[in-house]
C-alpha cells in the first residue's frame, strides 16, 4: 500500500498531525478530523460526534483521561 501524506495543521500555536476520518455507526457516518498519536491506546472525540452518529452515551464505558 502506498504511503499517504497529509500536511500538519496549526492547533493552539503548534503544528500537529491531523487527518480526515470517517466514523461509522450501524446506520450513519460522519466525516471529521482526528489527531494522529501512534502511541495512543484510545481515541477521544467530541460529544457532537456521538450525537451525529445517534449513539447513546449511557451505553459506553466511562473513562478518565488526563490531558
Residue, then its C-alpha position, 0 to 999 in steps of 0.5 A: x500500500x502506498x504511503x499517504x501524506x497529509x500536511x500538519x495543521x496549526x492547533x493552539x500555536x503548534x503544528x500537529x498531525x491531523x487527518x480526515x476520518x470517517x466514523x461509522x455507526x450501524x446506520x450513519x457516518x460522519x466525516x471529521x478530523x482526528x489527531x494522529x498519536x501512534x502511541x495512543x491506546x484510545x481515541x477521544x472525540x467530541x460529544x457532537x460526534x456521538x450525537x451525529x452518529x445517534x449513539x447513546x452515551x449511557x451505553x459506553x464505558x466511562x473513562x478518565x483521561x488526563x490531558 
